[in-house]
Amino acid sequence: MTGAYMEQMKDKIALQARKQFDKHGYHGAALRDICKLSGCKMPTLYYYYDSKEILYDRIVGEAFSELVPRLWAKLPTDVDAKEYAVQMVIQKKHLTEDERLIYRLAMKTWLGFEDCGPCRQRLLTWEQKAYENSWQRYHDIVGSKQWAKFISRSITAIIQRIILMDESIPDGEVRDEINMIFD
C-alpha cells in the first residue's frame, strides 16, 4: 500500500466516523459500522486509532483545534470588531460537510452532550483560551469585561443556531443581531 492510499483510508475512516458519531452519538456509534462504511477491516481502524476514545478525540478535538485557526485565517483583518464578528458568523453558514461535522461534534462535546471525557477537556481548555482572547478584544471596544463576555457568548449562541440547529439565518439578520449585541 502506498502512502497516498493509506492517507486516503485514514481520511475515509475519519469522515465516516464523524458521520456515525453525529448520527448515533459517541456511545451509539459502532466501530464495526465505521469500518464497513469506510471499506476497511477492524485491524485497519486500530492501525490508525488505538481505541474509540482516541478516534473520537483525534477526529473531533484535534480536528476542531486545527479547523478554527484555519477558518480565522480566512477572515478579513482590516475591518472593525462588529464586521469581523459578522463575517465570522456568516462564514459558519458556508462550511464544507466535513467542517460542519467537526464543528457540530465539537459543540456537542463542549456542551456535554457527548460523553468523551478527554476530548471534552481538550475542548473546554481550548475554548477558555479562545474566549479570553475575544473578551479582551471586545473589552477594548466596550470598556466592560462583563459586556465583553456577553458579546462573546451571544455570538457563540448565533453560531450554535447555525451549526447545531441547521438554522438558515439571512446575512442581514446576522448583521442586525450582531449590531444589537454591540450597541
Phi, psi and chi 1 to 4 in degrees:
 res  aa     phi    psi   chi1   chi2   chi3   chi4
   1 MET       -  137.8  -75.1 -172.6 -105.8      -
   2 THR   -83.7  162.1   66.5      -      -      -
   3 GLY   -61.2  -36.1      -      -      -      -
   4 ALA   -66.4  -41.8      -      -      -      -
   5 TYR   -63.0  -43.6  172.6   81.6      -      -
   6 MET   -63.2  -39.7  -67.0  177.5   73.7      -
   7 GLU   -67.8  -39.0 -162.1   58.2   36.0      -
   8 GLN   -62.9  -41.2  -74.3  176.9  -25.9      -
   9 MET   -64.9  -42.7  179.2   52.7   66.7      -
  10 LYS   -61.5  -41.0 -173.8  176.4 -179.0 -177.0
  11 ASP   -66.1  -39.7  -69.4  -15.6      -      -
  12 LYS   -62.7  -44.5  -89.9  178.0   95.9  171.8
  13 ILE   -60.5  -46.1  -68.3  168.6      -      -
  14 ALA   -60.7  -45.8      -      -      -      -
  15 LEU   -64.3  -47.3  177.8   60.6      -      -
  16 GLN   -65.4  -37.0  -66.9  -55.7  -37.0      -
  17 ALA   -64.2  -43.3      -      -      -      -
  18 ARG   -60.4  -43.6  -75.0 -174.3 -166.8  109.5
  19 LYS   -62.5  -42.8  -72.6  179.4  177.0 -179.1
  20 GLN   -69.1  -42.2  -69.6  -60.4  -63.1      -
  21 PHE   -64.6  -37.1  -73.5  128.4      -      -
  22 ASP   -67.5  -40.3 -171.3   46.6      -      -
  23 LYS   -77.2  -42.1 -176.5  175.7 -178.9  179.2
  24 HIS  -112.1   -6.7  -58.5  -70.6      -      -
  25 GLY    82.3  169.4      -      -      -      -
  26 TYR   -60.2  -49.6  176.5   75.3      -      -
  27 HIS   -76.6  -26.5  -67.8  -68.8      -      -
  28 GLY   -84.0  -22.2      -      -      -      -
  29 ALA   -74.1  132.8      -      -      -      -
  30 ALA  -105.3  132.9      -      -      -      -
  31 LEU   -60.7  -35.3  -66.5 -179.5      -      -
  32 ARG   -61.7  -40.2  -70.8 -162.7 -170.2  -71.6
  33 ASP   -66.1  -40.3  -68.2  -20.3      -      -
  34 ILE   -60.8  -44.3  -67.1  167.4      -      -
  35 CYS   -61.6  -47.7  -71.6      -      -      -
  36 LYS   -58.6  -47.6 -177.6  178.4  177.3 -177.5
  37 LEU   -68.0  -26.5  -67.7  165.2      -      -
  38 SER   -86.0  -14.4  -58.5      -      -      -
  39 GLY    77.5   34.9      -      -      -      -
  40 CYS  -136.6  174.3   71.6      -      -      -
  41 LYS  -103.0  164.2  -54.5  -89.9 -173.3 -132.7
  42 MET   -54.7  -42.7  -70.5  -68.2  -79.8      -
  43 PRO   -58.7  -32.6  -25.8   35.0      -      -
  44 THR   -65.9  -44.8  -56.1      -      -      -
  45 LEU   -59.9  -45.2 -174.3  139.1      -      -
  46 TYR   -71.0  -17.7  -78.9  113.4      -      -
  47 TYR   -64.9  -38.7  173.2   78.4      -      -
  48 TYR   -89.7  -34.1  -64.1  109.9      -      -
  49 TYR  -134.8  123.3  -51.7  100.4      -      -
  50 ASP   -71.1  -22.1  -67.6  -23.0      -      -
  51 SER  -159.2  168.7   67.4      -      -      -
  52 LYS   -62.0  -40.4 -173.5  176.6 -173.3  178.4
  53 GLU   -62.9  -43.2 -172.5  174.1  -87.2      -
  54 ILE   -67.7  -40.9  -70.8  171.1      -      -
  55 LEU   -55.1  -51.5  168.5   64.3      -      -
  56 TYR   -61.3  -45.6 -167.6   85.4      -      -
  57 ASP   -61.7  -41.3 -173.4   45.4      -      -
  58 ARG   -71.5  -42.7  -69.5 -138.8  178.2  108.4
  59 ILE   -84.1  -11.1   67.2  162.6      -      -
  60 VAL  -116.4  -66.0  176.3      -      -      -
  61 GLY   -59.9  -56.1      -      -      -      -
  62 GLU   -65.7  -42.8  -74.0 -178.6   18.6      -
  63 ALA   -61.4  -40.5      -      -      -      -
  64 PHE   -66.6  -41.5 -175.5   74.2      -      -
  65 SER   -62.8  -26.1  -63.1      -      -      -
  66 GLU   -89.0  -35.2  -65.6  166.9    2.8      -
  67 LEU   -66.3  -48.9  171.2   63.6      -      -
  68 VAL   -61.1  -46.8  173.1      -      -      -
  69 PRO   -60.9  -33.8  -24.4   33.8      -      -
  70 ARG   -63.8  -42.0  -86.8 -161.8  -32.2  -93.3
  71 LEU   -66.1  -44.4  -66.8  173.2      -      -
  72 TRP   -59.4  -37.8  -73.5  -14.5      -      -
  73 ALA   -63.9  -22.3      -      -      -      -
  74 LYS   -85.5   -9.8  -65.6  176.9 -176.8  177.4
  75 LEU   -79.9  150.3  -67.9  169.4      -      -
  76 PRO   -67.2  142.3   22.3  -29.4      -      -
  77 THR  -105.5   -9.3   55.4      -      -      -
  78 ASP  -101.0   31.1   58.1  -17.6      -      -
  79 VAL  -123.1  164.2  -64.2      -      -      -
  80 ASP   -75.5  173.2   64.9   14.9      -      -
  81 ALA   -62.3  -37.7      -      -      -      -
  82 LYS   -61.7  -49.8  -79.0 -175.0 -166.6  179.7
  83 GLU   -66.6  -36.4 -175.2   58.0   27.0      -
  84 TYR   -60.0  -44.8 -175.4   86.5      -      -
  85 ALA   -63.5  -42.0      -      -      -      -
  86 VAL   -59.7  -48.7  167.6      -      -      -
  87 GLN   -64.5  -36.3  -66.5  -56.4  -44.8      -
  88 MET   -63.6  -43.0 -178.7  174.6   56.8      -
  89 VAL   -69.4  -47.3  171.2      -      -      -
  90 ILE   -59.4  -36.6  -70.0  172.3      -      -
  91 GLN   -55.9  -36.0 -179.8 -173.3   59.4      -
  92 LYS   -66.9  -21.3  -56.3  -47.4  178.3  -83.4
  93 LYS   -73.5  -15.4  -65.1  169.4   43.5  175.6
  94 HIS  -119.0   25.1  -55.6  -72.8      -      -
  95 LEU   -71.1  152.7  -62.0  176.6      -      -
  96 THR   -69.3  168.1   66.5      -      -      -
  97 GLU   -56.8  -45.7  175.8 -169.1   18.5      -
  98 ASP   -67.8  -41.8 -163.3   37.7      -      -
  99 GLU   -60.8  -40.8  -70.1  169.9  -21.0      -
 100 ARG   -65.0  -41.4 -176.0  172.7  -76.4  -85.7
 101 LEU   -61.6  -46.0  -75.7  168.1      -      -
 102 ILE   -58.9  -49.2  -67.9  166.9      -      -
 103 TYR   -62.1  -45.7 -139.0  108.2      -      -
 104 ARG   -64.6  -45.6 -175.7  170.3   36.0 -113.0
 105 LEU   -63.8  -38.9  -74.2  166.1      -      -
 106 ALA   -63.7  -42.7      -      -      -      -
 107 MET   -64.4  -44.0  -74.5 -176.8  139.6      -
 108 LYS   -60.4  -42.2  -72.2  178.0  177.5 -179.8
 109 THR   -67.5  -46.6  -56.2      -      -      -
 110 TRP   -59.4  -38.9  174.4   69.2      -      -
 111 LEU   -77.2   -8.4  -69.2  167.3      -      -
 112 GLY    91.8   10.8      -      -      -      -
 113 PHE   -75.3  -28.7  -62.0  149.2      -      -
 114 GLU  -108.1  129.1  -62.6  -63.3  -21.7      -
 115 ASP   -93.0   73.9 -175.7   25.3      -      -
 116 CYS  -129.0   90.0 -174.5      -      -      -
 117 GLY   -49.5  -54.9      -      -      -      -
 118 PRO   -62.1  -39.8  -23.4   32.3      -      -
 119 CYS   -65.9  -43.0 -174.6      -      -      -
 120 ARG   -62.6  -41.7 -177.3  163.0 -166.8 -102.0
 121 GLN   -63.0  -41.3 -169.2   53.7   51.6      -
 122 ARG   -59.7  -46.0  171.7 -163.3  -62.4  -88.3
 123 LEU   -67.6  -39.2  -69.2  168.6      -      -
 124 LEU   -62.8  -43.0  -71.8  171.3      -      -
 125 THR   -64.2  -46.7  -59.6      -      -      -
 126 TRP   -61.8  -45.5 -177.1   91.1      -      -
 127 GLU   -64.6  -37.5 -166.9   69.9   22.6      -
 128 GLN   -60.7  -43.4 -175.1   61.0   35.3      -
 129 LYS   -64.5  -42.6  -70.7  177.5 -172.4  172.1
 130 ALA   -64.1  -43.3      -      -      -      -
 131 TYR   -61.8  -44.1  -94.7  138.5      -      -
 132 GLU   -60.2  -39.0  -73.1  173.5    7.6      -
 133 ASN   -64.6  -44.2  -71.2  -21.3      -      -
 134 SER   -70.4  -36.5   67.3      -      -      -
 135 TRP   -59.1  -42.6  -67.4  -19.2      -      -
 136 GLN   -65.2  -43.8 -174.2   57.2   47.8      -
 137 ARG   -60.8  -46.3 -177.4  178.4   23.8 -172.0
 138 TYR   -73.3  -32.3  -61.4  138.5      -      -
 139 HIS   -59.4  -40.1  177.9  -90.6      -      -
 140 ASP   -63.3  -24.0  -66.6  -16.3      -      -
 141 ILE   -90.7  -47.1  -63.6  164.2      -      -
 142 VAL   -97.4  -15.2  -63.1      -      -      -
 143 GLY    79.3    7.7      -      -      -      -
 144 SER  -138.2  128.7  161.7      -      -      -
 145 LYS   -64.6  -40.9 -174.0  174.1 -177.5  176.9
 146 GLN   -65.2  -41.6  -76.0  -52.2  108.8      -
 147 TRP   -66.1  -38.9 -169.7 -111.8      -      -
 148 ALA   -62.3  -40.9      -      -      -      -
 149 LYS   -64.6  -41.5  -74.6 -178.4  178.3 -176.8
 150 PHE   -60.2  -43.6  172.2   78.0      -      -
 151 ILE   -60.5  -49.0  -69.5  169.7      -      -
 152 SER   -59.9  -45.7  -67.2      -      -      -
 153 ARG   -67.7  -35.4  -70.0  176.2 -179.5  142.1
 154 SER   -68.0  -41.0  -62.0      -      -      -
 155 ILE   -64.9  -40.9  -69.1  169.0      -      -
 156 THR   -60.3  -39.6  -61.9      -      -      -
 157 ALA   -63.7  -38.1      -      -      -      -
 158 ILE   -65.6  -43.9  -62.3  169.2      -      -
 159 ILE   -62.6  -39.6  -67.1  170.7      -      -
 160 GLN   -61.3  -39.2  -73.4  172.2  -15.6      -
 161 ARG   -61.0  -39.3  -72.6  170.5   40.3 -150.7
 162 ILE   -71.9  -46.3  -67.8  167.6      -      -
 163 ILE   -82.1  -49.9  -60.8  -65.6      -      -
 164 LEU   -81.1  -34.6  -67.8  176.0      -      -
 165 MET  -106.1    1.9  -60.1  159.7   76.9      -
 166 ASP    52.2   34.8  -79.0  -31.5      -      -
 167 GLU   -77.4  131.4 -169.6  173.6  -30.3      -
 168 SER   -95.1   96.4  179.4      -      -      -
 169 ILE   -95.9  121.4  -52.6  170.8      -      -
 170 PRO   -58.8  146.9  -21.4   31.7      -      -
 171 ASP   -54.7  -40.6  -67.8   -3.9      -      -
 172 GLY   -62.0  -38.1      -      -      -      -
 173 GLU   -68.8  -38.8 -169.9  175.4  -38.3      -
 174 VAL   -58.6  -48.1  168.1      -      -      -
 175 ARG   -61.1  -44.5 -172.9  172.3  -56.7  -75.3
 176 ASP   -61.4  -45.5  -70.1  -14.9      -      -
 177 GLU   -64.1  -42.1  -73.3 -174.0   26.1      -
 178 ILE   -68.5  -38.6  -70.6  177.2      -      -
 179 ASN   -60.8  -40.9  -78.0  -29.2      -      -
 180 MET   -65.3  -37.6  -74.0 -170.1  -52.9      -
 181 ILE   -62.0  -41.4  -67.9  167.0      -      -
 182 PHE   -78.5  -26.4  -86.7   89.7      -      -
 183 ASP   -83.0      -  -68.6  -19.9      -      -
